[in-house]
Amino acid sequence: MTIAEISLSHSSKDIADEQLAQLNASVIFGPGWKRSDDGTLYYWSENLVHLDTMPRGIEFTVKRIVDHPAFESLEVKRNPAFNQKVKVSVPDVGLMKIKHVEVWQDLCTEMLQNKLNEGWCILAVCPQPDQRRPDYILGRVTLP
């Protein structure tokens, strides 16, 4: 099984609805592609796809191959797990896209919001018994 992050290479108006459905069926992680009012395809974030199930006739560029032992047993598209207690989606494969991780201690709400505005995501909140504020583990895909 080959998993890759791809971008479409040619005019997305040339892709038929049947090919679009096959393209979205090959997505392992990500929102997939949607057609806008003018007929072009768009997506808000990157998509990881199963290259062996990509439809024929669609030109694309491979940005990177994701080679990880966890994909050895992955046979079907899985939806992210959803924690009912705290109402949070756990993206499993999406965590592999995180390239930079930092631990922040004693971070006030305003500083945390500034980090989120800079593109950081909260990976974990770690309450400490002897501190007023929790420690935060933040991650992001791109360099600052």
C-alpha positions as a Python dict, from the first residue, in 0.01 Angstrom:
ca = {
    (1, 'M'): (0, 0, 0),
    (2, 'T'): (141, 338, -102),
    (3, 'I'): (14, 649, 76),
    (4, 'A'): (106, 992, -61),
    (5, 'E'): (21, 1358, -29),
    (6, 'I'): (-77, 1483, -375),
    (7, 'S'): (-185, 1792, -564),
    (8, 'L'): (-380, 1789, -888),
    (9, 'S'): (-172, 1881, -1193),
    (10, 'H'): (-418, 1990, -1460),
    (11, 'S'): (-741, 2184, -1495),
    (12, 'S'): (-983, 2040, -1248),
    (13, 'K'): (-1277, 2131, -1473),
    (14, 'D'): (-1178, 1835, -1695),
    (15, 'I'): (-1252, 1583, -1419),
    (16, 'A'): (-1587, 1409, -1457),
    (17, 'D'): (-1817, 1357, -1159),
    (18, 'E'): (-1750, 982, -1167),
    (19, 'Q'): (-1374, 1043, -1152),
    (20, 'L'): (-1427, 1292, -868),
    (21, 'A'): (-1614, 1027, -669),
    (22, 'Q'): (-1330, 777, -732),
    (23, 'L'): (-1073, 1041, -638),
    (24, 'N'): (-1250, 1111, -308),
    (25, 'A'): (-1283, 737, -242),
    (26, 'S'): (-903, 708, -254),
    (27, 'V'): (-858, 968, 24),
    (28, 'I'): (-718, 814, 344),
    (29, 'F'): (-703, 1137, 544),
    (30, 'G'): (-833, 1482, 458),
    (31, 'P'): (-1155, 1644, 342),
    (32, 'G'): (-1124, 1532, -19),
    (33, 'W'): (-1208, 1755, -314),
    (34, 'K'): (-1530, 1943, -379),
    (35, 'R'): (-1656, 2120, -690),
    (36, 'S'): (-1724, 2496, -665),
    (37, 'D'): (-1998, 2684, -850),
    (38, 'D'): (-1770, 2755, -1149),
    (39, 'G'): (-1680, 2385, -1182),
    (40, 'T'): (-1324, 2390, -1046),
    (41, 'L'): (-1215, 2162, -765),
    (42, 'Y'): (-1099, 2298, -434),
    (43, 'Y'): (-982, 2172, -97),
    (44, 'W'): (-899, 2346, 230),
    (45, 'S'): (-616, 2123, 344),
    (46, 'E'): (-388, 1855, 208),
    (47, 'N'): (-518, 1508, 131),
    (48, 'L'): (-338, 1179, 190),
    (49, 'V'): (-445, 926, -72),
    (50, 'H'): (-401, 556, -140),
    (51, 'L'): (-213, 571, -474),
    (52, 'D'): (-316, 221, -580),
    (53, 'T'): (-685, 319, -582),
    (54, 'M'): (-644, 651, -768),
    (55, 'P'): (-864, 672, -1081),
    (56, 'R'): (-693, 658, -1419),
    (57, 'G'): (-678, 969, -1635),
    (58, 'I'): (-623, 1222, -1356),
    (59, 'E'): (-286, 1392, -1360),
    (60, 'F'): (-139, 1470, -1020),
    (61, 'T'): (190, 1553, -855),
    (62, 'V'): (314, 1358, -556),
    (63, 'K'): (430, 1603, -288),
    (64, 'R'): (560, 1332, -60),
    (65, 'I'): (532, 959, 0),
    (66, 'V'): (421, 866, 351),
    (67, 'D'): (607, 552, 448),
    (68, 'H'): (514, 429, 793),
    (69, 'P'): (473, 77, 936),
    (70, 'A'): (125, 170, 1063),
    (71, 'F'): (2, 172, 703),
    (72, 'E'): (94, -192, 651),
    (73, 'S'): (-235, -309, 802),
    (74, 'L'): (-451, -22, 673),
    (75, 'E'): (-681, -169, 411),
    (76, 'V'): (-986, 56, 411),
    (77, 'K'): (-1053, 424, 466),
    (78, 'R'): (-1112, 490, 833),
    (79, 'N'): (-1284, 790, 980),
    (80, 'P'): (-1105, 958, 1268),
    (81, 'A'): (-1199, 837, 1613),
    (82, 'F'): (-1435, 1066, 1801),
    (83, 'N'): (-1411, 1106, 2177),
    (84, 'Q'): (-1774, 1143, 2294),
    (85, 'K'): (-1683, 1263, 2643),
    (86, 'V'): (-1494, 1576, 2541),
    (87, 'K'): (-1638, 1609, 2186),
    (88, 'V'): (-1298, 1601, 2012),
    (89, 'S'): (-1199, 1424, 1692),
    (90, 'V'): (-874, 1225, 1710),
    (91, 'P'): (-721, 1238, 1360),
    (92, 'D'): (-469, 949, 1394),
    (93, 'V'): (-300, 966, 1049),
    (94, 'G'): (-316, 1348, 1048),
    (95, 'L'): (-77, 1365, 1340),
    (96, 'M'): (195, 1236, 1107),
    (97, 'K'): (174, 1566, 917),
    (98, 'I'): (287, 1760, 1226),
    (99, 'K'): (651, 1852, 1171),
    (100, 'H'): (720, 2088, 1463),
    (101, 'V'): (623, 2030, 1826),
    (102, 'E'): (679, 2260, 2124),
    (103, 'V'): (592, 2238, 2493),
    (104, 'W'): (469, 2561, 2652),
    (105, 'Q'): (447, 2599, 3028),
    (106, 'D'): (251, 2865, 3216),
    (107, 'L'): (98, 3004, 2896),
    (108, 'C'): (-172, 3266, 2950),
    (109, 'T'): (-490, 3266, 2739),
    (110, 'E'): (-380, 3564, 2528),
    (111, 'M'): (-42, 3409, 2445),
    (112, 'L'): (-212, 3077, 2364),
    (113, 'Q'): (-453, 3254, 2127),
    (114, 'N'): (-158, 3428, 1957),
    (115, 'K'): (7, 3087, 1901),
    (116, 'L'): (-318, 2948, 1755),
    (117, 'N'): (-342, 3252, 1524),
    (118, 'E'): (14, 3181, 1406),
    (119, 'G'): (-94, 2836, 1286),
    (120, 'W'): (-11, 2620, 1588),
    (121, 'C'): (-256, 2345, 1691),
    (122, 'I'): (-315, 2213, 2041),
    (123, 'L'): (-199, 1852, 2050),
    (124, 'A'): (-238, 1804, 2425),
    (125, 'V'): (-331, 1992, 2742),
    (126, 'C'): (-147, 1872, 3051),
    (127, 'P'): (-289, 2001, 3382),
    (128, 'Q'): (-27, 2024, 3656),
    (129, 'P'): (-126, 1985, 4022),
    (130, 'D'): (116, 2252, 4144),
    (131, 'Q'): (55, 2513, 3870),
    (132, 'R'): (-227, 2756, 3804),
    (133, 'R'): (-215, 2702, 3427),
    (134, 'P'): (-176, 2374, 3236),
    (135, 'D'): (115, 2292, 3007),
    (136, 'Y'): (33, 2285, 2636),
    (137, 'I'): (189, 2071, 2367),
    (138, 'L'): (151, 2259, 2038),
    (139, 'G'): (229, 2137, 1688),
    (140, 'R'): (230, 2277, 1336),
    (141, 'V'): (292, 2159, 984),
    (142, 'T'): (498, 2449, 848),
    (143, 'L'): (797, 2645, 973),
    (144, 'P'): (739, 2978, 1153),
}
